[in-house]
Amino acid sequence: MSPKRDSDTPSQLEQDAIDVLLWLSPNAGRELSYAGISRGTGIPDGSRLRRAVPRARASAYVLGHRLEQFMHSRDPLKRGARVTRFHKSGQGDEFGARDALLACRKAVAHMGDMHRACSFEAGNPDNVDREAFGQMADAAEGGIRTLKLGMPRSTTVFRRARSVFIRESFSSAPVRLTCRPSISPSQPSRSASAMRSRR
């Protein structure tokens, strides 16, 4: 028989979540992959880390912070990579809307499944409490309607986020890429002048 664990001693999962949160704090705002979190915390990149991250996300919420869901990176150099970002309370940015919209869509999808399941059970003659399931189905339907009415248009959100990203990219690009000398209409290019001289 294994010894009883002291209630004051965190379990392996709890300790991993603590370690993840402690490491995320100085890395706020950066795009982080599972591999990066693994290197920073020393937790193996596998099922153990994938259990710890959701627990860390829940704990971050309690503390007023936000650990985003994993999404595709917006960095062209990390094309296709799935990353998350940690934001301290009150320190989000324009791109956080992607995370919030994804959470809203997941919630609507889950409520849709709840509505379908409860509606089915409300019509099941063998169910012990059809009335209760009918009420839950109605509640789910009302919740879906409210969520869809209140959700911002994703195209508007993504367009604004994209314009901000393009603006940031150009502001940080080397001068040689953003400040090419322009060719005045009154001053034809060398190639054009050469073509006329050959004629």
Salt bridges, closest charged atoms under 4 A:
ASP16 OD2 - ARG48 NE 2.74
ASP45 OD1 - ARG50 NH1 2.64
GLU68 OE2 - ARG85 NH2 2.92
GLU68 OE2 - HIS87 NE2 3.21
ASP93 OD2 - ARG85 NH1 2.74
ASP99 OD2 - ARG66 NE 2.67
ASP113 OD1 - ARG116 NH2 3.77
GLU141 OE1 - HIS115 NE2 3.87
GLU141 OE2 - ARG145 NH2 3.55
